[in-house]
Amino acid sequence: MIELFPVLLAGVAAGALNAIGGGGTFVALPALVAFGLPPVTANAVSRIALVPGAAASAWVYRSALVPVGATSTAALTTTSVLGGGAGACLLLVLPASSFEAAAPWLLAFATLILACGRPLSRALNRILGHSVGMSPRTVLIGQFVLAVYGGYFGGAVGILMLASWSVGLGLDTAVGNPMRVAQLAAVFLSASVLFLFTSDALSAPLLLTAMLVGAVAGGFAGAHLARRLPARLLRGVVLATAVTTTILYFLRG
């Protein structure tokens, strides 16, 4: 059990990072690989283990959840679950390598949008003379596409969500962060259930349990910390996480 303590700590760190700004996978996955798991198995274990942590964060954030435009939270969450499941099904028949080359560039674009989203949205409103806010149908279509990407590849899909909501609706990053966490849990829920039956994640039950317990603790504590951060600081943390994640993806590729 003492040997599992580093995995537990990695789960705590990953859960907390996901609750505050994202990027928890960059802690969880290397820790599992360092412990001896094959990369494919480690990816499945980390996906499954981090979902309860995201759910714990969403529970803490429940009173801070705000609708994404005029779209109901129930419709958005249902779309995320369905899209995540569809993406996970695609992963069973198609290789994820096709997204690996594009992921850093997608993240770089999303980070730029995240940094300039609200000013860009306001500028478009002034130029056009009316709001450019996305309709509920457009929001749901975009969310389904992102959820499919999240279930299929999963690379920082939360950053892409925030970028989309920022430029399309002018939603503040700090205000939208709780909904990002809730939708991440929804996207990965169906994918994780599928991985339980199609991967060999259950071949390492102790590692899975240690990572899961740590992620729940970290997700719970991280969400409480994020709720106490000033909005400007939280926006800075989310943007810094996006920049760091983008750099790490370029270095990894």
Backbone torsions as a table, in degrees:
resi	resn	phi	psi	omega
1	MET	NA	-34.1	178.5
2	ILE	-63.6	-35.2	179.7
3	GLU	-66.6	-23.3	179.9
4	LEU	-82.9	-8.3	-175.6
5	PHE	-59.6	-42.2	177.1
6	PRO	-60.1	-35.6	177.9
7	VAL	-67.8	-40.0	176.3
8	LEU	-59.5	-45.8	179.0
9	LEU	-64.3	-38.5	177.1
10	ALA	-63.2	-37.8	176.6
11	GLY	-64.3	-41.2	177.4
12	VAL	-60.5	-47.3	-179.5
13	ALA	-63.5	-43.4	-178.8
14	ALA	-64.6	-44.1	179.2
15	GLY	-62.7	-40.8	179.8
16	ALA	-67.8	-42.7	178.7
17	LEU	-61.4	-44.5	179.4
18	ASN	-61.9	-35.1	-179.7
19	ALA	-70.8	-33.6	-173.6
20	ILE	-90.7	-47.1	-175.8
21	GLY	-151.1	-10.8	-178.2
22	GLY	103.8	176.1	177.9
23	GLY	93.5	10.7	-178.1
24	GLY	-63.3	-29.1	-179.3
25	THR	-61.8	-31.0	-179.8
26	PHE	-70.1	-12.0	173.4
27	VAL	-98.7	-45.6	-174.1
28	ALA	-67.1	-47.2	-174.0
29	LEU	-64.0	-49.7	178.6
30	PRO	-61.6	-34.4	179.7
31	ALA	-63.9	-41.5	179.7
32	LEU	-69.9	-39.2	177.4
33	VAL	-65.2	-40.6	178.9
34	ALA	-63.9	-27.0	179.3
35	PHE	-80.3	-6.1	174.9
36	GLY	113.3	-0.8	179.5
37	LEU	-76.8	142.7	172.2
38	PRO	-61.7	149.4	-176.8
39	PRO	-54.7	-40.1	-178.9
40	VAL	-65.0	-44.0	178.4
41	THR	-66.2	-41.3	179.5
42	ALA	-61.7	-38.1	178.3
43	ASN	-63.2	-44.0	179.0
44	ALA	-64.9	-43.8	-179.6
45	VAL	-62.4	-44.5	-178.5
46	SER	-66.2	-39.7	178.1
47	ARG	-59.2	-48.1	-177.5
48	ILE	-67.1	-43.9	-173.5
49	ALA	-69.7	-31.2	-174.5
50	LEU	-82.5	-14.8	179.6
51	VAL	-63.8	-48.6	177.7
52	PRO	-60.7	-31.0	176.3
53	GLY	-65.2	-42.0	176.8
54	ALA	-65.5	-37.1	177.6
55	ALA	-65.0	-38.9	177.3
56	ALA	-64.1	-40.8	177.4
57	SER	-63.9	-42.4	179.8
58	ALA	-62.1	-35.8	177.7
59	TRP	-63.8	-42.8	178.4
60	VAL	-64.5	-37.9	-176.8
61	TYR	-81.0	-2.7	-166.6
62	ARG	-54.0	-35.5	-179.5
63	SER	-80.8	-11.0	-178.9
64	ALA	-102.1	0.8	-179.6
65	LEU	-70.8	129.5	177.5
66	VAL	-119.6	147.5	179.8
67	PRO	-61.7	149.8	175.4
68	VAL	-90.3	97.5	-173.9
69	GLY	64.1	-135.1	179.3
70	ALA	-95.0	8.3	-178.3
71	THR	-81.6	133.6	179.0
72	SER	-70.5	147.4	179.5
73	THR	-63.7	-37.0	179.6
74	ALA	-62.8	-44.0	179.5
75	ALA	-65.8	-40.8	-179.8
76	LEU	-64.2	-43.2	-178.8
77	THR	-67.2	-42.2	177.7
78	THR	-60.9	-42.5	178.3
79	THR	-62.1	-40.4	179.4
80	SER	-63.9	-42.6	179.4
81	VAL	-63.8	-46.0	-179.3
82	LEU	-65.2	-44.2	179.0
83	GLY	-64.7	-41.5	178.1
84	GLY	-62.1	-40.4	177.4
85	GLY	-65.4	-41.5	178.5
86	ALA	-62.7	-42.0	178.7
87	GLY	-64.4	-39.7	178.8
88	ALA	-65.9	-36.8	176.6
89	CYS	-64.2	-39.8	177.4
90	LEU	-62.2	-35.1	-178.3
91	LEU	-64.5	-25.8	180.0
92	LEU	-72.1	-23.3	-176.0
93	VAL	-116.2	-14.4	-178.9
94	LEU	-126.0	146.9	178.1
95	PRO	-74.6	146.1	177.7
96	ALA	-81.3	-4.8	-175.9
97	SER	-63.3	-25.5	-179.2
98	SER	-64.3	-27.9	179.0
99	PHE	-88.2	-19.6	-174.2
100	GLU	-62.5	-37.9	-180.0
101	ALA	-72.3	-34.3	-177.1
102	ALA	-83.9	-22.2	-173.1
103	ALA	-56.0	-47.1	-179.8
104	PRO	-59.7	-38.4	-179.0
105	TRP	-72.0	-36.0	174.3
106	LEU	-61.7	-43.1	-179.8
107	LEU	-67.6	-39.9	178.8
108	ALA	-61.6	-43.3	178.2
109	PHE	-64.3	-44.4	-179.5
110	ALA	-64.1	-38.0	179.3
111	THR	-65.0	-41.0	177.0
112	LEU	-62.0	-44.3	178.8
113	ILE	-64.4	-39.4	-180.0
114	LEU	-62.1	-38.9	-179.3
115	ALA	-72.3	-33.0	-173.2
116	CYS	-115.5	5.8	-171.2
117	GLY	-57.8	-53.1	-176.7
118	ARG	-67.9	-46.5	175.3
119	PRO	-59.3	-38.6	178.6
120	LEU	-65.0	-41.4	178.5
121	SER	-62.6	-43.0	178.8
122	ARG	-65.8	-39.1	179.8
123	ALA	-64.5	-41.8	177.5
124	LEU	-63.8	-38.0	177.9
125	ASN	-61.8	-41.5	-179.6
126	ARG	-68.5	-41.3	-178.3
127	ILE	-66.1	-44.3	-176.6
128	LEU	-82.6	-19.8	-179.5
129	GLY	80.1	7.4	176.8
130	HIS	-155.0	168.0	-177.3
131	SER	-69.1	141.7	177.1
132	VAL	-102.4	18.8	-177.3
133	GLY	-57.3	137.3	179.2
134	MET	-69.2	144.3	175.8
135	SER	-74.1	160.4	177.2
136	PRO	-54.5	-39.1	179.5
137	ARG	-63.7	-42.3	179.6
138	THR	-65.2	-40.4	177.9
139	VAL	-60.0	-44.9	-178.3
140	LEU	-68.0	-38.3	177.3
141	ILE	-63.6	-46.8	178.5
142	GLY	-62.2	-40.2	180.0
143	GLN	-65.7	-38.1	179.0
144	PHE	-64.3	-43.5	178.8
145	VAL	-61.2	-45.2	179.6
146	LEU	-66.2	-36.6	179.4
147	ALA	-67.3	-38.7	175.4
148	VAL	-61.3	-45.0	176.4
149	TYR	-59.3	-42.6	-178.8
150	GLY	-65.3	-41.8	178.5
151	GLY	-71.5	-29.2	-177.7
152	TYR	-82.5	-46.6	-175.7
153	PHE	-120.8	-47.8	173.3
154	GLY	84.7	1.6	-175.2
155	GLY	-69.1	98.9	174.3
156	ALA	51.2	43.9	-179.2
157	VAL	-63.9	-27.2	178.6
158	GLY	-63.5	-36.3	177.4
159	ILE	-65.4	-40.4	177.8
160	LEU	-64.3	-36.9	176.6
161	MET	-61.4	-50.6	-178.3
162	LEU	-61.2	-39.4	179.4
163	ALA	-63.4	-43.1	179.5
164	SER	-62.9	-46.5	-178.9
165	TRP	-68.0	-32.4	-177.8
166	SER	-67.3	-50.2	-176.4
167	VAL	-80.9	-31.8	-176.7
168	GLY	-82.8	-25.2	-176.3
169	LEU	-129.5	-7.5	-176.5
170	GLY	70.3	23.2	-177.8
171	LEU	-74.5	127.8	-180.0
172	ASP	-63.9	139.8	-177.6
173	THR	-59.2	-45.1	-179.1
174	ALA	-65.5	-37.7	179.7
175	VAL	-70.5	-37.5	-178.1
176	GLY	-82.1	-11.1	-176.2
177	ASN	-59.7	-43.6	177.1
178	PRO	-58.7	-41.0	178.6
179	MET	-67.3	-34.0	175.0
180	ARG	-56.6	-47.0	-178.3
181	VAL	-63.7	-43.8	-179.5
182	ALA	-62.7	-41.5	-178.6
183	GLN	-73.8	-30.3	173.8
184	LEU	-61.8	-44.0	177.8
185	ALA	-59.9	-40.0	-180.0
186	ALA	-67.8	-43.1	-178.8
187	VAL	-61.6	-44.2	-174.7
188	PHE	-86.3	-8.6	-178.8
189	LEU	-62.2	-56.3	-177.6
190	SER	-66.3	-36.2	178.3
191	ALA	-63.1	-40.4	-178.7
192	SER	-67.9	-39.3	176.5
193	VAL	-60.3	-41.8	179.1
194	LEU	-65.0	-41.6	-179.5
195	PHE	-65.4	-29.0	178.4
196	LEU	-60.4	-33.1	-176.1
197	PHE	-99.1	-18.3	-174.1
198	THR	-111.8	-11.6	180.0
199	SER	-111.2	176.7	177.3
200	ASP	-101.2	31.3	-180.0
201	ALA	-60.9	-32.6	-178.9
202	LEU	-75.0	-3.4	175.5
203	SER	-75.3	-11.5	177.4
204	ALA	-125.7	64.9	-172.6
205	PRO	-62.9	-35.9	-178.3
206	LEU	-69.0	-42.3	177.7
207	LEU	-64.6	-42.4	178.7
208	LEU	-61.3	-44.5	-179.2
209	THR	-65.5	-43.7	-179.2
210	ALA	-63.1	-44.3	179.0
211	MET	-65.1	-40.6	-178.8
212	LEU	-64.7	-47.6	-179.9
213	VAL	-61.5	-43.5	178.4
214	GLY	-63.7	-40.5	-179.4
215	ALA	-65.2	-38.0	177.7
216	VAL	-64.4	-46.1	179.1
217	ALA	-63.0	-45.3	179.8
218	GLY	-66.8	-39.8	178.7
219	GLY	-64.3	-40.2	179.2
220	PHE	-66.3	-49.1	-178.9
221	ALA	-68.6	-40.2	-179.1
222	GLY	-63.4	-39.1	178.6
223	ALA	-66.0	-40.2	176.9
224	HIS	-62.6	-40.8	178.2
225	LEU	-64.6	-45.4	-178.4
226	ALA	-61.6	-35.2	-179.3
227	ARG	-67.5	-21.8	-179.3
228	ARG	-94.4	-7.9	179.6
229	LEU	-77.8	141.4	172.7
230	PRO	-58.9	148.1	-175.7
231	ALA	-57.1	-41.2	-179.0
232	ARG	-64.3	-40.3	179.3
233	LEU	-67.4	-40.6	179.5
234	LEU	-63.9	-40.5	176.2
235	ARG	-60.4	-41.2	178.7
236	GLY	-64.3	-39.4	179.2
237	VAL	-65.3	-44.5	179.7
238	VAL	-62.4	-44.1	-179.9
239	LEU	-66.8	-41.0	178.5
240	ALA	-63.3	-37.9	177.1
241	THR	-64.2	-41.1	179.3
242	ALA	-62.8	-44.5	179.4
243	VAL	-63.1	-46.2	-179.4
244	THR	-62.6	-44.0	179.5
245	THR	-61.4	-41.6	179.1
246	THR	-61.7	-45.5	179.6
247	ILE	-61.7	-42.9	-179.7
248	LEU	-64.0	-37.0	178.3
249	TYR	-66.8	-40.1	177.7
250	PHE	-64.4	-41.4	-179.5
251	LEU	-67.0	-38.2	-179.3
252	ARG	-69.0	-35.1	-178.5
253	GLY	-75.0	NA	NA
